[in-house]
Amino acid sequence: MLKLPVNRFGTWLLLAIMIIGGALAAAPAWGRFVLPEEVALLTAPLIGVFIFVPAFVGLCTLVRCRKCRYRVFWHAVARRNHQDGIGWFLTAAHCPECGEPGP
């Protein structure tokens, strides 16, 4: 996974932060089983959104091809079909702009 010519550590870190934020934002669906109700319905989702949004923006602006500096994650979410954008991002082996292969 993640064969694109990008900084893998930074990308995985931002993806992990985004997933944690998304899980917290979805706390109204699962949180009442493990958290107090007011936390599950208000506090956790707000914290999740405040974590998710900067991570998503960071992925869109900072994940770039090492050769041509093309925003590869932005390409995945904005230019690809919404059903396969993230899947493409995780499995693509070449930059869509310049064709640079990943290491």
MOSUL-V687810 format. One record per residue. N is the residue number from 0. RES is the residue in three letters. OMEGA is omega in whole degrees, -180 to 180 (999 if undefined). Layout:
# MOSUL-V687810
n=N res=RES omega=OMEGA
n=N res=RES omega=OMEGA
This chain:
# MOSUL-V687810
n=0 res=MET omega=-179
n=1 res=LEU omega=-179
n=2 res=LYS omega=-179
n=3 res=LEU omega=179
n=4 res=PRO omega=-179
n=5 res=VAL omega=175
n=6 res=ASN omega=-174
n=7 res=ARG omega=-177
n=8 res=PHE omega=-180
n=9 res=GLY omega=-180
n=10 res=THR omega=179
n=11 res=TRP omega=179
n=12 res=LEU omega=179
n=13 res=LEU omega=177
n=14 res=LEU omega=179
n=15 res=ALA omega=179
n=16 res=ILE omega=180
n=17 res=MET omega=179
n=18 res=ILE omega=177
n=19 res=ILE omega=177
n=20 res=GLY omega=178
n=21 res=GLY omega=178
n=22 res=ALA omega=178
n=23 res=LEU omega=178
n=24 res=ALA omega=179
n=25 res=ALA omega=-177
n=26 res=ALA omega=177
n=27 res=PRO omega=180
n=28 res=ALA omega=-175
n=29 res=TRP omega=-169
n=30 res=GLY omega=-178
n=31 res=ARG omega=179
n=32 res=PHE omega=-176
n=33 res=VAL omega=-178
n=34 res=LEU omega=171
n=35 res=PRO omega=-172
n=36 res=GLU omega=-179
n=37 res=GLU omega=177
n=38 res=VAL omega=-178
n=39 res=ALA omega=-175
n=40 res=LEU omega=-176
n=41 res=LEU omega=-172
n=42 res=THR omega=-178
n=43 res=ALA omega=178
n=44 res=PRO omega=178
n=45 res=LEU omega=177
n=46 res=ILE omega=179
n=47 res=GLY omega=179
n=48 res=VAL omega=179
n=49 res=PHE omega=174
n=50 res=ILE omega=-175
n=51 res=PHE omega=-173
n=52 res=VAL omega=178
n=53 res=PRO omega=178
n=54 res=ALA omega=179
n=55 res=PHE omega=178
n=56 res=VAL omega=177
n=57 res=GLY omega=177
n=58 res=LEU omega=-178
n=59 res=CYS omega=-175
n=60 res=THR omega=-173
n=61 res=LEU omega=-178
n=62 res=VAL omega=-175
n=63 res=ARG omega=175
n=64 res=CYS omega=-180
n=65 res=ARG omega=-177
n=66 res=LYS omega=-172
n=67 res=CYS omega=178
n=68 res=ARG omega=178
n=69 res=TYR omega=-180
n=70 res=ARG omega=-172
n=71 res=VAL omega=179
n=72 res=PHE omega=177
n=73 res=TRP omega=176
n=74 res=HIS omega=-178
n=75 res=ALA omega=-176
n=76 res=VAL omega=-176
n=77 res=ALA omega=-173
n=78 res=ARG omega=-179
n=79 res=ARG omega=175
n=80 res=ASN omega=-175
n=81 res=HIS omega=-179
n=82 res=GLN omega=-176
n=83 res=ASP omega=-176
n=84 res=GLY omega=-179
n=85 res=ILE omega=176
n=86 res=GLY omega=177
n=87 res=TRP omega=-179
n=88 res=PHE omega=-177
n=89 res=LEU omega=-175
n=90 res=THR omega=-178
n=91 res=ALA omega=-177
n=92 res=ALA omega=-177
n=93 res=HIS omega=175
n=94 res=CYS omega=-179
n=95 res=PRO omega=-178
n=96 res=GLU omega=-174
n=97 res=CYS omega=180
n=98 res=GLY omega=180
n=99 res=GLU omega=178
n=100 res=PRO omega=175
n=101 res=GLY omega=-178
n=102 res=PRO omega=999
